């Protein structure tokens, strides 16, 4: 099925139905939505970026879409650094990840971006011994996936920075191919890394606390995209 703009949508997909996330909508940018996620592992500032059209994972984005997504991700990162991070850091104080057709609870590509610094790589390496983990760039993800479509986990961890330039942050991107990851795997290990395992499952997090945090996230971030 297609919407009025010709984008493919799925009738039973919560990310294809704007009414289901309207309250949490931060911005609509260049064919993508930015929303405050349900299940705020951090104390606010945790957002999802996803295309309006229904696709299974970021690996199937067109080159044009991937360029747009990279640009929007960088804009989100700058906003989160401005609004949620107010001290110098030796590492990029943001973490981002995607479940690529494995561990998804919503079968619509969505990129998680959190204002918190932690390294997911050691845990993933231990949990999925024998899987292939490699350093990769977002634009490479699309070409590699199209050559050989298969499930993956993709994540971005902080790297060393030059403190003489406020925004000269760098990041390391990695992908793990064909991991037998359970539902919400990356959310779970992110919550554990932050010492908040009770927030791992977005379906069972304290709804009052969660609404307070995502509402505040929308209020704080929306003006940057107005």
N, C-alpha and C positions, 0 to 999 in steps of 0.2 A: 504494500500500500504506500502511496506517496501523499505528502501534505500539499498545501497550496503552492509551496515553493519548489515542488518537485523532489523533495528529499524523502527517502524511504523511511517509513515509520512502522512500528509494530504496535498493534492495538493493545497488547497486554504488557507492554514495556513501560515501567514507571518513568524512565528518562525520555521516552518519546511523547509523554503527556505532560505538558508544561503545568497543567493545573495541579499535578501531584507534588510539584516542588516550588510553586510560585512564591510561597512565603519565604523560602530559603534562597531565592534567586538573588545573586549579587550583581550579575551583569550578563548581557548577551553581546558577544563580540565576534564578528566576522565568521558566522556560522557555527559558533561554539557557545555553550552555556558555562558560566561559573556559578556554582551554588555552594552554600555552607552545607557540609555533610551531616547526616544523622550519625550519631555516635562520635561526639567530639572527644577524641583521645587527649588532645591538648586542651588547655583552658581557652578555647576559642581560636579562630584563625585557620581551622582545618577546612579546606575547600576541595571540591571536585571540579575538574575541567573535562567536558565531554562534547562531542559533536552533536549537532541537532539531528542529523540523519542517523538512522540505526545501523551501526556496524558492530562487529563482534569484538574487535580489539584494535589498538593503535597500529598494529602491524599491517592492517589493511587500509590505512589512510593513503590517499593519493599523495604524490610529492607536494602538490600545492597545499593540501590540507596539513601535511606534516610541517611545512614551513610556517603556516599560520599558527599551528598549535605550539610550535617552539617559541614563536614570538609572543604569544599570549602567556605562555608559561613563564617567560622571562619577566613580563610585566607583572604577573601575579607575585613572583619572587621579590621583585623590587618593592611592591606594595606591602608584602608581609614583613620584609626587613624594616621598612619605614614604620609600620604600625605596631609590630609585635616584638621586634628585636631592638633593644636600646643600649647594647654594650658591645665592644669589640669582641671578636671570637677568633680562635685559631682555626676553626673549621666553619664551613658553610652552615649557618644555623637553620637550615631547612632540610627536609627530607621529602622525597617524592617517590611514588611507585605505582605500578599497574599490574593487575592480574590479567595476563593475556590468555584468555579462554581456559584458565584453571583457577580455582578458588573464587570464582565470581559468584556473587549472590544476585546481581543484576546483570543480565547478559547483553549489556550495551557498554561499549568501550568507555572507560572513565579513568582519569588520571588523578591520583590522590596527591595533594600538596599540603605539608604540615610545617608550621613554624617551630620546629624543634630539631636539634642535632643529635643523631645517633647513627651508628653504623650497623646496617642489617646484614652485611656480607658474612661475617663469621658464623652467625646463626644459620643462615641459609646454606652455607658450605657444609656445616655439620649435619644439618637435617637431610640433605640430599646428596650424600656421598655417591660418587660415580656419575653424577650429572655434569654437563658441560657448562661452566660459568666463564663468561668472557667480558672484557671491557668493551663497550660499544657506545656509539653516539645515536641519538634519536633518529637522525636521518638514515643511519645504517640499519636500524631496526626494521624499517619498512622494506628495504631491498632484500635483507636476509630472510624476512618472513615470507615475502612473495616468492622467493626462490624455493623455500622449503617450509610451507605452513605447518606449524606445530605449536603446542602449548608452551607458554613461557612465563617467567616472572621478570619484570623489569623494574629497576630501582636506581635512585640517584642519592649518593651520599656525599657529604662535604669533603673537601680537600683543603690543603694549605692555602692561605690567603696572604695577600700583601696588605698589611695594616695601614700602609701609607696612603692607600686609596680606598676610601670607605666602601665602594661597591665593587672592588676588584676581587670578587669571590669566584672561585672555580669549583667544579664539581666532577665527580667520577660517576659515570653511568655504567651499569652492568646488566647483563641478562643471564638467566639460568634457563636452559632449554629442556623441555620435557620433564619438569619436576612433578612428582605425585603430590601436589600441594592440596591440603584440605580447604574447605570454604573459609574465606576471610583470613587466610594464612598470614599475609603481610600485615594486615591490621592487628592480628593477634600478637605477632612478635614485636610490632611497634609499640603496642600497649604495654607489653611486658618490659620492653627496653625503658619505657618511661615510668615504670613502677605502678601502672594503673591497669592491671589485668581485668578488673571489673568493667572496664569500658571497651574491651576488645570487640564484643559482639554488639553491633549497632542496634540489633533488635531487642536486646535485654538491658542496655544501659539505662540508668535512672532517667525516666522521660522528663521530669521537671528540670533536673540539672542540665540535661541535654538541650532542651528548648531554650533555657536561659543562655547557654553558650552559643548555640547557632544563631539565635536572635541577635545577640551582641555582635557576632561575626558579621552578619548582614549589615547591621547599623554602622559598624566601623569601616567596612571595606567598600560598601556601595558608593560613597562619594568619590572615591578615586576613579570610578569608571563612568561617572555621570556625564 
